[in-house]
Amino acid sequence: MTQSSGYMFSAKLTAGPIGNMATAVVMTPDASNPDVDKVNWEVAANGYVYVDPIVTVQFGPTFINITNRTGITWPQHSEVVLVCPSLSGDIDLTPRVAALETQVANHETRIATNTTNVAGHETRITTNATNIAGHETRIAALETAADPGTLPA
């Protein structure tokens, strides 16, 4: 009734139609394979592609249950295909994860440095504003206290 081809599992509905809320069973030893992505799957049936909750999928040790919740009967002799992404078990992601963790740490260091720099700039801006206010006060005092004839040109 069924066959497994990599991480595309298919069922030919030879026993009869699969109505709404009915389940097609795909017998395959690959159902428990840890390389099969059991979260990001899609089901194709009758020219449509479905995801959860319109279709539900349960993985067993040697079988996969595909439950039709579409409201459309999948006719006898039609084919139901479950496609699951996979990641080959022989790929070691440790170096890639370590590299990404290093990049994150570098970004965090830069953020901390930038935060410190911003605080330093804010302090300098406050100091400059205080100095400007002091100069304006001194200029105003000089303009009102001095004899206009003695001010430099």
C-alpha positions in Angstrom: 0.0 0.0 0.0 2.8 2.5 0.8 6.4 3.3 0.1 9.0 5.5 1.5 11.3 7.5 -0.8 13.8 9.5 1.2 11.7 11.9 3.3 8.7 11.9 1.0 6.2 9.4 2.2 3.3 8.4 0.0 0.1 6.3 0.4 -1.9 5.1 -2.6 -5.5 4.9 -1.3 -6.3 1.4 -2.7 -8.5 0.3 0.2 -11.0 3.1 -0.2 -11.6 6.8 0.1 -10.4 8.8 3.1 -13.3 11.0 4.3 -13.2 14.0 6.6 -11.6 13.1 10.0 -10.5 9.7 8.6 -6.8 8.6 8.7 -4.5 7.2 6.0 -1.7 5.0 7.4 1.7 5.1 5.8 3.8 2.0 6.8 7.5 2.9 6.7 10.5 2.0 8.8 11.7 5.6 8.3 8.9 7.0 10.5 11.1 7.0 13.5 14.3 8.2 11.7 15.7 11.1 13.8 16.7 13.0 10.6 13.0 13.4 9.6 11.7 16.8 10.5 8.5 16.0 12.3 7.4 19.6 12.7 7.7 21.3 9.3 5.9 18.9 7.1 3.4 19.4 4.3 0.8 17.0 2.9 -0.3 17.0 -0.8 -3.6 15.4 -1.8 -5.9 15.9 -4.7 -3.8 18.8 -6.0 -3.7 20.7 -2.7 -1.0 21.2 -0.2 -2.0 21.1 3.5 -0.4 21.8 6.9 -1.6 21.5 10.5 -4.4 21.9 11.6 -6.2 21.2 8.2 -4.3 17.9 8.1 -2.7 16.3 11.2 0.3 13.9 11.1 1.4 11.5 13.9 4.7 9.7 13.6 4.8 6.2 15.1 7.8 3.8 15.2 7.1 2.2 11.8 4.1 4.1 10.5 2.8 7.6 10.0 -0.9 8.5 10.5 -2.2 11.3 8.2 -5.6 12.5 9.3 -7.8 14.3 6.7 -9.5 17.3 8.3 -10.0 19.2 5.1 -13.8 18.6 4.7 -12.9 17.0 1.3 -12.9 13.3 0.8 -9.7 11.9 -0.7 -11.0 9.5 -3.3 -10.0 5.8 -3.6 -6.9 5.3 -5.8 -5.7 8.9 -5.1 -2.3 9.4 -3.7 -1.5 11.2 -0.5 2.1 12.5 -0.1 3.8 13.6 3.1 6.9 15.7 2.6 9.2 16.3 5.5 12.4 18.3 5.4 15.5 16.4 6.5 18.9 17.1 7.9 21.4 14.3 7.3 22.6 12.9 10.5 26.2 12.9 9.3 26.4 16.7 9.3 28.1 18.1 12.4 26.6 21.5 13.2 28.8 22.1 16.2 31.4 24.3 14.3 28.6 26.3 12.7 26.8 26.8 16.0 30.1 27.8 17.7 30.8 30.4 14.9 27.3 31.8 15.4 27.7 32.0 19.1 31.0 33.9 18.6 29.3 36.3 16.3 26.5 36.9 18.8 29.2 37.5 21.6 31.0 40.0 19.3 27.7 41.8 18.6 27.0 42.0 22.3 30.4 43.4 23.0 29.9 46.1 20.3 26.5 47.0 21.8 28.1 47.4 25.2 30.9 49.5 23.8 28.4 51.6 21.8 26.2 52.1 25.0 29.3 53.3 26.9 30.2 55.6 24.0 26.7 57.1 23.9 26.8 57.7 27.7 30.2 59.4 27.3 28.8 61.6 24.5 25.7 62.5 26.6 28.0 63.6 29.4 30.0 65.7 27.0 26.9 67.3 25.6 25.6 68.1 29.1 29.0 69.7 29.9 29.0 71.7 26.7 25.5 72.9 27.3 26.5 74.0 30.8 29.6 75.8 29.4 27.6 77.5 26.7 25.0 78.7 29.3 27.9 80.0 31.5 29.4 81.8 28.5 26.1 83.3 27.6 25.7 84.5 31.2 29.2 86.1 31.1 28.6 87.7 27.8 25.3 89.2 29.0 27.0 90.5 32.1 29.8 92.0 30.1 27.4 93.7 27.7 25.4 95.3 30.4 28.3 96.2 32.8 30.9 97.5 30.4 31.0 101.0 29.0 30.1 100.5 25.3 33.0 102.7 24.3 35.5 100.4 25.9 34.3 97.1 24.3 36.7 95.8 21.5 35.4 96.2 18.0 
